[in-house]
Amino acid sequence: MTARIGVITFPGSLDDGDARRAIRLAGAEPVALWHGSHDLEGVDALVLPGGFSYGDYLRAGAIAALAPIMAEVKDAAGKGMPVLGICNGFQMLVEAHLLPGGLIRNAHQQFIRRDQRLRVENASTAWTSEFEVGQEITIPLKNADGGYICSPETLARVEGEGLVAFRYVGVNPNGSLDDIAGLTNEAGNVVGLMPHPEHAVEAGFGPNTPEAMRSGVDGLAFFTAAIASLATAAA
């Protein structure tokens, strides 16, 4: 049976269509969901996409974290549903306390867009199981509020419990503590990261690689991993 993965659209979402396309290319059925709804429509997994929800007023992701559908997201995540937060979606996850810490303005106070190398730190989550620990991948990055922060106590827990999913390699583009680019929760079903895997899913449209321009497809494994985790859970 084909997995159904919901993508929630908030006012100001920009990459919801790209996320649905990535899900389709990975072999699942994308389901468009609305921030004002309380209905997840029976989906098997969720993606909170990138963009500038509610104009990033107050703090990036802070208002979206209070949207009606987020009550259902929290409940589903608590029951083990795979949830992926991409960029603005990552900001929502930390604001909703589904992941620890917070995200603030980039250290250089400027919006950044680059093809970013990442190192996989945790390959045992629903969204990273098709990678290997230590593997380096290239995923497009575009954000203004991507600096990861947390208290020293939280940082020690995040590092000590293996909750860092990805680190920036080569350059820390936004001043994130410990080069942290993405996190997972303890259960491994909730993952958030600032780079955009949905922009690296089809040859001809992804990052440049040594083999060819725009040939990078490292992002596709996020979505195929989630599909595989759902199949394993259903078996």
GISULRA-V951435 format. One record per helix or strand of 2 or more residues. SS is the DSSP state (H for helix, E for strand). FROM is the first residue (numbers start at 0). TO is the last residue. If there is no record, write none. Layout:
SS;FROM;TO
SS;FROM;TO
This chain:
E;3;8
H;15;25
E;28;33
E;44;47
H;52;55
H;63;65
H;67;77
E;81;85
H;87;94
E;101;103
E;111;119
E;135;142
E;146;148
H;151;159
E;163;167
H;176;178
E;179;183
E;189;192
H;196;198
H;219;233
